[in-house]
Amino acid sequence: MAETTVAEAEQQEASPQALVIRELGQQEYMTTWQAMQDFTAGRTAATVDEIWLLEHSPVYTQGHAGKAEHVLNPGDIPVIPVDRGGQVTYHGPGQLVVYMLLNIRRKKFGVRELVARMEESVIELLAQRGIEAYARKDAPGVYVGDAKIAALGLRVRRGCSFHGLAFNIDMDLAPFDRINPCGYAGMAVTSLARLQPVEDPASVHREFLDILLAKLDYQQLSHATTIN
């Protein structure tokens, strides 16, 4: 049997249904952001898509077009300028962060379609719990009443997405009072735990992932608990 050269291997297209799921626990933002950038920069046609699920230590992240006036009183929480879209948001323990490292060109998704499927996944999960939620065209994310429960911010480079979704499960929401969330002064923010008891956040993570994978049509799955 003839051996496959490195050059030939790099030209073999990964299956659009193959996915690596990394469940990473709590991570520092800067370490994860750098790893996400490195992964995206090093992608080839043979690179299998990945979704990372994690929580961050407390941090504010400011999108590349973000305005400083939306950061009101950060106090001892670091503010990190990043390369996603959108304005400032907060990440902290109890919030599910889902990084979408996908070749959307291979999946034949437009950016808007990917955003819609992410939003629909949160809306469906909440609906299964009897909570009515909706998306807004003017401000990506998911809302319950007038309060935001999930924020979205993506970047696409060479047809591949990175950054993703932050879904408030059971977290301290007070740090949102020290910013204009996503650039909207006075925007209310809520969490699943404020709407109903959350006895097992890990089960919420699994349920959300199952819904998301069905909407994105990934069926060939592998799992990991580290980035490398």
N, C-alpha and C positions, 0 to 999 in steps of 0.2 A: 504494500500500500504506500502510495507516494505521500511524503510528509508535506504539511501545509506550512508555507513560509509565513513570517510575521506580517509581511506586506499583504499576503493573501488573506490572512486572518482578519486584518484590520478592515478589509473590504467586505467581509461577510456581515450582512445586515442582521442585527439582533431582532428577534421576534417582537412584533408590536404587542403581543400578549404576555411577554415575559417581564417580571418585576422582582426587584429585591426590596424587601420591607425591612427597615432598620428601626428597632425599638430601643431608644438610646437613653431613656431615663432623664434625669436632670443634667443639663449641660450649660457651661458658660457660653454666652452668645458669641464672643469673638472667635473662639476655637471652632465653633460650628460654622460660623459664617465663612471663615477661611477655608474650611474643608469643603463647603458647598461650592465656593468659587473654584477651588482646585479641581473638584470633580467635573464641573461644567467646562472648564478650560481644557481638560484632558480628554473629553469625550471623542469617540470615533463612531462610525456607523455600527461597530460591533458592541458598543457599550449598552448594557441592559439598563433600562430605566430603574430609578429608585424612588421610594418614598420614605422619608425619615419622620418618625414620630418621637416627640420629646417634650420636655418642659425646660424653660430657661430660669436661671437665677435672675433676680429683679434687674430689669434694664429697660430704658426707653430707646427705641430706634426711630431715626428720622430719615424718611425717604429722600432720594437724591434731589428732589425739587422742593423739599420741605422748608417751611418758613420758621425762623427762630422764634417769632412771637407766639407760636403755638405751644412752646415749652414754657410753662408759667413758673413753676417752682419745683425743679427736679430734686432739690435737696441732696441726699447722699446716694441717689440712684443714678448711675452713669447714663449719659446720653451719647449714643453712638450713631454717627451719620453712616448710612448704608446705601446700597445701589439698587434697591427696589423702588417701585413706584409708591405714590401716596405720601402722606404727611407723617406725623409722629404717632406712635402707639406704645403701649406698655406690654411687656412680657414678664411673667412671674410664675412661681410655683402654683399648681392647680389649674393652669391653662394648657390645653393641648395645642401644641405647635406641630403643623404638618408641612414639611418641606417637599415640594413637588419637583423632583429632578427628572423631568420627562422630555423625551424627544417628541414634541407635539407635531412636528412635520411628519414624522413616521406614523404617528397616531392619526394624522389627518384631522387634527383639531386646530381651529383658530384660537387665538388668545381669549376672545370673548366667550367662546364655547367652553373652554376649560374653566374659566371663572364661573360660568353658569352651572356647570356640573359640580364644582366645589360648593357653591352656594346651595344647590339643590340637595346635596348630601346632608348638610346641616339641617336644612328645612325638613327633610324627610325624617331624620333622627328625632327632631323635636316633635314632629307630628305623631310619631309612634308613641310619644309620651303625653299626648293630648295638648301640646303647646303649639299655638298657631304662630308661625314666623313667616317672614317675607324678605325678598331682596329688593334693593333700590337701584335703578339705573344710574342715578346721579351720584351715588356713593356706594361703591362695591362693599359687600358684606352682608350679614344676616341680622335682622332686627325682630324684636318681640315688642309689640306696642311701639313706643318711641325710643326704645333702648337698644343699643347694639350689643349683640351677644357673640358675634364672630367677625373678625377683620380679615381682609384679603389684601395681599400685595405681592405682585409677581414681577419678574424680570425675564425677558426672553433674549437669548443670545444664540445666533446661528441655528435658529429653529428649536432651541431647547430651553425649557423653563427652569427657573429656580426661585427661591423664596416660596411663599405659599399662604398658609391659613393659620390663624390663631383663634381658637374656640374656647371661650371662658366656661370652664366646667365647675370648679369649686375653689375659688381664689379670693384673695384680698383685693377688693376693687378700689380701695382708697387711693392708690397711686394714680388712677385715671383722673382724679380730681385736680391733679397738679399739672395737667396738660389739657389742650383742646383736642380730644381724641380724633385722630384722622383729620385734623384741621378744622373741626366744627366746634365752635365755642358753645359750652353748655350742653354738649351731647351727653345724654344719659347712657350708661353702660350697665349691663346686667350679666348674670351668669346662670347656668342651669341650676346650681344649688340655691339661687335666690327664688327660683320658680317652683322647685320641688326638691325633696331630699335626694341627695346623691350618696348612696351607701357604698358604692364600689366604682370609683372613677375609672379603674382599668377596664371594667366591663363596658363603660361608655366608649372608651377608646376603641375597643374591639368592634363594637356595634357600628361606630362611625366608619371604621376602616372597611368593614364588610360592605356597607352601602356605597362608599366611595369607589371601591374596586369594581363593583358591579356597574356603576355609571361610567367608569373609564375602560371597561372591558379588559381587565387583566385576569388571566386564568393560570398562567405558569408562574407560580410564586415560590420564592425562597426567602429565608428569614435570617437576620443577623441582629446582634446586640451591640456591635461596635461599628465605628465608621470605617476602620481599616481592617 
